[in-house]
Amino acid sequence: GKPKRGYLVTALITAIEHFLGWDKPKNAILIGAGNLGTALTGYQEFRFHGLNFVAAFDTNPEKIGKRIHGVPIFSLISLEEKVKNLDATLAVLTVPSSQAQETADLIVKTGINAIWNFTNTKINVPDNVAVQREDLTSGYAMLCAALQLS
């Protein structure tokens, strides 16, 4: 920045987007096409940040072959085969906690090296696989603190 002139906001935003990799679109797969998975695939803001859901996978026969928000749902059994053709670099995990580790192991076998974990289970993966675990209780804690202050 410059004294009394600040920063060029557009250039700063562009630099931040580049740093975060939002200027390079990423194909993602969803594992678990239930309520949370459906909500995430329908969240339009992801597209503005370069996240594109290209496929969903589930074990429920009633969901396989259908689409959620335009995203095709495949059988989890076909994960390794399908991922080869999807150019996906990221997996979003929204399965029941009891299936989290087993499903994470399947994801790792595909070569995907980034997992966004929405389960309440800590998953163990090799060091070369990045995991972001969403702990919804932290957001709840912030809300409770705000209620206490009001």
N, C-alpha and C positions, 0 to 999 in steps of 0.2 A: 504494500500500500504506500500511498504518498501522504505526507502530512496535510491535513485539512482537505484532502481530496478522497481519501479512502481507497478502496479497491474497485477494480472493474468487475462488477458483480457477474456479468455473463462469463467472463474468462475464469473467474473463481469457481462458478458452478461447473463449467466444462472441465476444469482441472480435478474437481472432486469426483465428478462422474467417471473420468478416466481412471483416477486412483482406485475407485471402487469396482472398476470393470463394467460399469453400466453402459458404456459406449460400445461394448462388444456383446451382442445378444448371446444368451445361454439357453440351450434346450434342456428342459427338465422333464423328469418322469415323476409321476405320483404313484406311491405304493399305498393302497388303501383308499378305495373310492367311496367311503362312507360320508357321513355328514361333514366332518371337518375337511376331508379331501375335496369334497364337492365345493365347499365354500372357498377354499384356497384357489382352485382352478377358475372360479368365477370372479376372483378379485382382479379387476381390470388394471389397477395401478402397477401390478407386476410387469405388464408389457411395456410401460413407460420407462422401466428400469432394466429392460433387457431380458426379463425372464419369460420364457415361452414354454408352456406345457405342451409336449408333443405326444404324450401317451400316459395312460393310467393303467394300473394293474391291480387285480383283486382276485380273491378266491371264491367269491359268491357267484354261482352260475347265473343267477338272475341279472347280474350287472354286466357280465362278460358279453361283448358284442354290441353294447350300447355306448352312448356318448354322454359325457357331462360337460356342459359349456363348450361343446364342439370337440372335446378331447376323447379319442377312442379308448375304450376300456378293454384290455386284454387279460387273459388268464395269467396269474402269477407264475404258473409253470413255464410259460413261454418267455419269461423275463430275459434270460441270457441270450436267447436267439433273437428276440425283437430289438434289444438294445444295440446290437451290432449295426442296425440300419437306421437308428434314430439320431445319431450324433449328439447324444445326451451327455452332459458333463455333471449334472446334479440330480440327486434323487431326493424327493420330499417324502418323508416317512410318517404315515398317519394310521398305522395299524394298531390293533390292541396291544397293550404292553406285553402280554404273554407271548406275542409273536415277534417282538421288536428285534431281539438279537438274531434269531434265525433269519429274519428277513434282511437285516443288515448284512449278514454273511453272504446272502444271495446277491445283494447289491455290489458288494466288494468283488465278488467273482466276475461281475460284468465288466469291471475295469473303471467304473464310475468312482471318482475320488473325492466327492463332496456329498455329504448327507445332511439334510435339514431335518432334524429329529423332533417331531411334535409329540412323541410318546412320553410317558413319564418314567421311562427306563433309560438308564445310562447304558449306551451300547459300546462294546469293545471292538475296535477296528485297528488295522495296521497304522503305523505312524504316518504313512503317506496319504491317508484318507482324512480329510477335514470334516469335522462334525460340529454343527451348531445345534445345540439342544435348547429348545424353547421351553422355559419354565414359566408357566402361566401364573404361578403363585407370586412371582416377583411383581407382575403388573397388579395383581390383587393387593399385595402389600402396599404398593404406592397409593392405590385407591383408598385403602383403609386409613393410611396416614393422612391423606387429604380430608377424609371425613372427620378425623380426630381434630384437625386444625380448624374446621369450619364451625 
